[in-house]
Amino acid sequence: MSLWDWAVAAYARPGAAEACLTLQDDYAQNTCLLLWAVWAGATPETAGPAADLARAWDAATVTPLREVRRALKGEFAAVPDLDRERLRGAVKAAELQSERLLLEALERLCPQAAGSAPLDALTAASAAWGAPAPRPALAALAAALQ
């Protein structure tokens, strides 16, 4: 199963989306990197290059698109709500496509392998990304993905 297909199914599991958003919004983690880590069984050795790739793509595409999408959530006096929501939907679609391209690049970088247990893989990816997220937040995602 491709990483993209696995990630879509995994994100839909009970508690997974919430855990991902907590890690993203509260601890500045990269959801795509974390999902890849579990899928690939990341280790500290594989997580470093993956984090470098994710960091560059995130800065160039994902984060700017997310910021625009979030900015368009509120009303703008001179722009009709329907037009604003259409634009917001288009930006959201571009953000999702950007995340898909990142997952596809991560898959090419390190195909799925029998490696670390989910919590160990998440810990490796979180540390490689930057300031590691708290273990309980990573454990919540690991539990949702098992």
C-alpha positions in Angstrom: 0.0 0.0 0.0 1.4 3.4 -0.9 2.2 5.9 1.9 -0.5 8.2 0.7 -3.2 5.6 0.8 -2.0 4.4 4.2 -1.8 8.0 5.6 -5.4 8.8 4.4 -6.7 5.6 6.1 -4.6 6.2 9.2 -5.7 9.8 9.6 -9.3 8.7 9.5 -8.9 6.4 12.5 -10.5 7.5 15.8 -8.3 10.0 17.6 -5.7 10.2 14.8 -6.7 13.5 13.3 -6.9 15.1 16.8 -3.5 13.8 17.8 -1.9 15.0 14.6 -3.4 18.5 14.9 -2.3 18.7 18.6 1.2 17.7 17.5 1.1 20.2 14.6 -0.5 23.2 16.3 0.7 22.8 19.9 4.2 21.3 19.4 5.1 22.6 15.8 5.5 19.0 14.5 5.0 18.0 10.8 2.1 15.6 10.4 3.3 14.1 7.2 6.7 13.3 8.7 5.1 11.7 11.7 2.8 9.6 9.5 5.7 8.6 7.3 7.7 7.6 10.4 5.1 5.1 11.6 4.6 3.8 8.1 8.3 3.4 7.4 9.3 2.3 10.9 11.6 5.2 11.1 14.9 5.1 13.1 17.1 8.0 14.1 19.2 7.3 11.0 16.3 7.4 8.5 14.4 10.2 10.3 17.2 12.8 9.8 17.2 12.9 6.0 13.4 12.7 6.0 13.1 15.6 8.3 15.4 17.7 6.1 13.3 17.0 3.1 10.0 17.7 5.0 11.4 20.9 6.5 12.3 22.3 3.1 9.0 21.4 1.5 7.0 22.5 4.5 8.7 26.0 4.5 8.2 26.4 0.7 4.6 25.2 0.3 2.7 23.6 3.2 3.0 26.3 5.8 2.4 29.3 3.5 -0.7 27.6 2.1 -2.0 26.7 5.6 -1.5 30.3 6.7 -3.5 31.6 3.7 -6.3 29.0 4.2 -6.6 30.0 7.9 -6.5 33.7 7.1 -9.4 33.2 4.7 -11.6 31.6 7.4 -12.8 35.0 8.7 -15.0 37.4 6.9 -13.6 40.2 4.7 -15.9 43.2 4.4 -15.5 43.8 0.6 -15.4 40.2 -0.4 -18.6 38.2 -0.6 -18.6 35.1 1.7 -19.2 32.7 -1.1 -16.3 34.0 -3.2 -14.0 33.9 -0.1 -15.1 30.3 0.7 -14.4 29.3 -2.9 -10.9 30.7 -2.7 -10.4 29.1 0.7 -11.5 25.7 -0.8 -9.0 26.1 -3.7 -6.2 26.9 -1.2 -7.2 23.9 0.9 -7.0 21.7 -2.1 -3.5 23.1 -2.9 -2.4 22.5 0.7 -3.6 18.9 0.5 -1.9 18.4 -2.8 1.3 19.8 -1.3 1.1 17.3 1.6 0.5 14.5 -0.9 3.6 15.5 -2.8 5.6 15.5 0.4 4.3 12.1 1.4 5.2 10.8 -2.1 8.7 12.3 -1.8 9.2 10.7 1.7 8.1 7.4 0.3 10.7 7.6 -2.4 13.3 8.6 0.1 12.8 5.7 2.4 10.3 2.9 1.4 8.4 1.1 4.0 10.5 -1.2 6.1 10.2 -3.3 9.2 11.8 -0.9 11.6 10.9 0.8 14.8 7.7 0.3 16.8 5.2 3.2 16.2 6.1 5.2 19.4 9.9 4.8 18.7 9.4 5.8 15.1 7.4 8.9 16.2 10.1 9.8 18.8 12.8 9.6 16.2 10.9 11.7 13.7 9.9 14.3 16.3 13.5 14.7 17.5 14.8 14.9 13.9 12.2 17.7 13.2 13.4 19.9 16.0 12.3 20.4 19.6 10.8 17.0 20.3 7.1 16.8 21.2 6.2 15.5 24.7 6.1 11.7 24.9 2.4 11.6 25.9 1.4 13.6 22.8 3.4 11.1 20.6 1.9 8.2 22.5 -1.6 9.4 21.8 -0.9 9.4 18.0 0.9 6.0 18.3 -2.2 4.5 20.0 -4.6 6.0 17.4 -2.5 4.5 14.6 -2.3 0.9 16.0 
